[in-house]
Amino acid sequence: MKFDVTIFSDDLNSASDLARTVEEYGFDGLWVAEAAHNPFLPLTHSALSTERINLGTAIAVAFPRSPMMMAQTAWDLAEQSHGRFILGLGTQIKPHITKRFSAKWGKPVIQLREYIQSLHAIWHSFQTSEPLKTEGEYYNFSLLTPFFTPQPMAYHDIPIYIAGVNTGLAKLGGELCDGFHIHSFHTPDYLRQVLIPAFEEGGDRTGRTREDLSLSCAIFVVTGQNDAEIQESKIATKSQIAFYASTPSYSKVLELHGWDDLIPELNALLRRNKWDEMHTLISDDMLERFAVVAQPDELPYKVRERYDGLLDRIGFYFPFEPNDESKRVIWEHASKAMEN
């Protein structure tokens, strides 16, 4: 089981130093989330300053970007990092695609399948100089001249991870992808009973097995060095769980456990902008189903114990910030656990 970290690179000029620190800690991978900033630019800095760790997006939003533009960016990062880059893609949800990106929203599973197939076709043409020709419901490519074609390279087999909560994307992951980012909003039961069977069903379509798919997750954790820090961590994590639980597309996780009666209550608070009250609806029992609760020195071992045999790559939900004194001890214990 590999241990990764996520960064939110608010200062692009510090990305190289941050990535170097991740590698010095002994972690296996660095993921950049697409939030307030572009997820690819920090990885160009990270590729220059590291030699060993995987570098990837968790996630980059696919649909607002043309597959050709995504293919070029991934190709360059794969070459620059000498094959350490992982392209992590996500669909986002309809309001963000249509209102934040002003892009088109169709049938997300079908569209993402075509997107991935387009990437593979484009990369094949980059590598072989064979004509590019794809036709689909969402994407059609039929022109790629030598001037716009990069040179072949040794790292052309670029791994693609996708992310999701429900079975449609999980089946697609099992069918076509190298990895899958499990959403932090899950329980081990949901992973065992819902997602893994969906991965296997998707794999059956193309003769793949569960072992062909690497499962990665930034896990909800509750920790702290004293009671006050632990209580603060509990409230923050419960608030995040409550926010995700109020999203209709994530309701299947709640339904599995018989918690779907919470949805209207959470939505009522959301409509009234009662953000600070939403966490009160998340019980301690729910918290321990969604999150690993432990002291910093026990935390990485408890995470490993819970997900042994379920996940291939693990990390914590909060970002890697080694200069944050309240979090440094957590990262130090995680680093020590990597050595054992």
Secondary structure, DSSP 8 states (H G I E B T S, - for coil): -EEEEEE--S-GGGHHHHHHHHHHHT-SEEEE--SSS-SSHHHHHHHHH-SSSEEEES-EE-TTS-HHHHHHHHHHHHHHTTS-EEEEEE---HHIIIIIS------HHHHHHHHHHHHHHHHHHHHH-----B--SS--B----GGG-----TT----EEEEESSHHHHHHHHHH-SEEEE-SS--HHHIIIIIHHHHHHHHHHHT--GGGSEEEEEE-EE--SSHHHHHHHHHHHHHHHHHHHTSGGGHHHHHHTT-TTHHHHHHHHHHTT-GGGGGGGS-HHHHHHHSEE--TTTHHHHHHHHHTTT-SEEEESS---TT-HHHHHHHHHHHHHHH-
